[in-house]
């Protein structure tokens, strides 16, 4: 399958903005259980998640998912999905949909190609702006994913509003700075790497501008993003879920806790998102060439 061919008229900013938000939601729907497993593994050892008298430990991706299904039910894998989709509509639309326009804005007039430094600057810009807008929904998503559904007591949060509301033990702005750092880094790792790999494949004529090319570039982008962003991702998750002043010193290795599920989630998320994004914006350009 090669998908839709590039349209003669490039997609507009509006098309890119809408397509990126939709693609982010599609990717979240496909990979949300992996994201939940990643969160549980990242906070394990710092925050106990009580279910029975003896605390349940998570081991690996499959073990975490099976433990959650066995002890909390299958629905626990998608706890916080609503907030996750709300986040993607705001975050992906800005960070991914506006990347190309911002990149062009930073590119000097008359330049034959866009340099790596310019691409990194564009990725940092859109990533930081996007997370500033999506921070509240990101906090809600992490708090729901980290909370266990107890059979003998009330759930930790009754609604998304309750999860967002500040209280003496938690803050709605928790993890803002590490979240901005994480998403700026991830945005560069994802978009810049995807941009470079795709451009290299096309320039070398190794692949055509189609789904297989997008798949390869997205997979590489997911791996690079996981490597560079895992430490700040762990810090972000712990800040969002912890009470003020709560910390556990796991050493340098702790910054890569949950790396495998992070890569499985981020790698698969990138593949689904970028392939969907490329196809959605092309479909919109073909269907509504006059959309602005």
PEQUI-V996017 format. One record per residue. N is the residue number from 1. PHI is phi in radians with two decimals (NA if undefined). PSI is psi in whole degrees, -180 to 180 (none if undefined). Layout:
n/phi/psi
N/PHI/PSI
N/PHI/PSI
//
This chain:
n/phi/psi
1/NA/127
2/-1.89/-11
3/1.30/-168
4/-1.27/143
5/-1.38/154
6/-1.02/133
7/-1.24/157
8/-1.14/-38
9/-1.73/121
10/-1.04/149
11/-1.06/146
12/-1.38/173
13/-1.06/-40
14/-1.09/-43
15/-1.09/-44
16/-1.11/-41
17/-1.08/-50
18/-1.20/-44
19/-1.09/-39
20/-1.14/-42
21/-1.11/-44
22/-1.13/-42
23/-1.13/-39
24/-1.09/-39
25/-1.18/-42
26/-1.07/-44
27/-1.12/-40
28/-1.13/-41
29/-1.05/-36
30/-1.40/-27
31/-2.11/7
32/-1.04/-41
33/-1.02/-37
34/-1.15/-36
35/-1.17/-40
36/-1.12/-43
37/-1.07/-40
38/-1.07/-45
39/-1.10/-46
40/-1.07/-41
41/-1.23/-34
42/-1.20/-36
43/-1.60/-9
44/-1.11/134
45/1.68/-23
46/-1.78/-43
47/-2.17/121
48/-1.34/135
49/-1.90/93
50/-1.25/138
51/-2.34/-43
52/-2.27/-175
53/-1.08/-41
54/-1.68/126
55/-1.13/138
56/-1.51/128
57/-1.72/148
58/-1.73/138
59/-2.31/107
60/1.26/174
61/-1.18/-53
62/-1.11/-42
63/-1.10/-40
64/-1.12/-47
65/-1.11/-44
66/-1.18/-37
67/-1.12/-43
68/-1.12/-42
69/-1.13/-42
70/-1.21/-40
71/-1.67/-25
72/-2.17/-11
73/1.68/158
74/-1.11/-29
75/-1.12/-22
76/-1.11/-25
77/-1.17/-23
78/-1.99/19
79/-1.16/126
80/1.63/7
81/-1.09/-40
82/-1.02/-46
83/-1.15/-35
84/-1.12/-41
85/-1.21/-38
86/-1.07/-41
87/-1.10/-46
88/-1.11/-37
89/-1.09/-33
90/-1.55/-46
91/-1.23/-54
92/-1.12/-37
93/-1.02/-39
94/-1.47/-52
95/-1.18/-38
96/-1.74/-45
97/-1.13/-30
98/-1.76/3
99/-1.08/-50
100/-1.07/-46
101/-1.07/-41
102/-1.19/-38
103/-1.06/-43
104/-1.15/-34
105/-1.13/-38
106/-1.43/-17
107/-1.31/127
108/-1.03/145
109/-1.12/136
110/1.53/-5
111/-1.22/137
112/-1.28/-31
113/-2.58/163
114/-1.62/125
115/-1.30/165
116/-1.10/-41
117/-1.04/-41
118/-1.14/-39
119/-1.14/-41
120/-1.12/-43
121/-1.08/-41
122/-1.15/-41
123/-1.13/-41
124/-1.13/-40
125/-1.11/-54
126/-1.18/-34
127/-1.14/-44
128/-1.17/-43
129/-1.13/-42
130/-1.13/-44
131/-1.24/-29
132/-1.10/-33
133/-1.42/-32
134/-1.72/0
135/-0.92/-48
136/-1.01/-45
137/-1.23/-29
138/-1.19/-41
139/-1.07/-45
140/-1.06/-45
141/-1.04/-49
142/-1.12/-41
143/-1.15/-38
144/-1.20/-41
145/-1.14/-34
146/-1.40/-21
147/-1.49/141
148/-1.73/145
149/-1.50/104
150/-1.50/137
151/-1.38/-22
152/-1.96/12
153/-2.69/171
154/-1.25/150
155/-1.06/155
156/-1.09/-39
157/-2.26/140
158/-1.58/-22
159/-2.83/172
160/-1.14/-33
161/-1.13/-42
162/-1.12/-38
163/-1.22/-27
164/-1.48/-33
165/-1.07/133
166/-1.16/151
167/-2.63/172
168/-0.99/-25
169/-1.78/-6
170/-2.72/158
171/-2.22/140
172/-1.17/-20
173/-1.72/14
174/-1.01/134
175/1.34/19
176/-1.08/-50
177/-1.14/-49
178/-1.13/-28
179/-1.22/-40
180/-1.11/-44
181/-1.10/-45
182/-1.04/-49
183/-1.30/-29
184/-1.15/-42
185/-1.17/-47
186/-1.11/-41
187/-1.06/-40
188/-1.18/-46
189/-1.06/-40
190/-1.32/-63
191/-1.21/-45
192/-1.15/-45
193/-1.12/-44
194/-1.05/-45
195/-1.05/-46
196/-1.20/-46
197/-1.11/-46
198/-1.08/-44
199/-1.10/-41
200/-1.15/-42
201/-1.12/-39
202/-1.28/-41
203/-1.13/-39
204/-1.42/-3
205/0.99/32
206/-1.36/-30
207/-2.52/157
208/-1.55/168
209/-1.37/76
210/-2.46/-171
211/-1.03/-46
212/-1.00/-40
213/-1.11/-45
214/-1.12/-38
215/-1.10/-50
216/-1.09/-46
217/-1.13/-40
218/-1.20/-38
219/-1.11/-45
220/-1.09/-39
221/-1.14/-39
222/-1.12/-40
223/-1.17/-47
224/-1.09/-41
225/-1.13/-38
226/-1.16/-42
227/-1.08/-47
228/-1.44/-23
229/-1.81/-10
230/-1.00/-45
231/-1.03/-48
232/-1.24/-24
233/-1.20/-41
234/-1.10/-45
235/-1.07/-43
236/-1.06/-47
237/-1.08/-43
238/-1.20/-39
239/-1.09/-43
240/-1.17/-31
241/-1.69/-19
242/-1.57/159
243/-1.34/159
244/-0.97/130
245/1.48/-3
246/-1.48/128
247/-2.69/159
248/-2.36/130
249/-1.63/101
250/-1.70/-1
251/1.39/-177
252/-0.98/-36
253/-1.11/-28
254/-1.13/-25
255/-1.24/-16
256/-1.97/22
257/-1.12/134
258/1.33/24
259/-1.11/-42
260/-1.07/-53
261/-1.13/-29
262/-1.10/-45
263/-1.21/-43
264/-1.04/-41
265/-1.28/-50
266/-1.22/-37
267/-1.13/-49
268/-1.19/-35
269/-1.09/-44
270/-1.11/-42
271/-1.07/-51
272/-1.12/-43
273/-1.15/-51
274/-1.17/-41
275/-1.10/-44
276/-1.13/-42
277/-1.07/-47
278/-1.07/-43
279/-1.27/-38
280/-1.15/-45
281/-1.19/-33
282/-1.21/-40
283/-1.12/-41
284/-1.17/-38
285/-1.16/-37
286/-1.29/-35
287/-1.43/-37
288/-2.30/71
289/-1.09/-17
290/-1.71/4
291/-1.16/134
292/-2.41/none
//
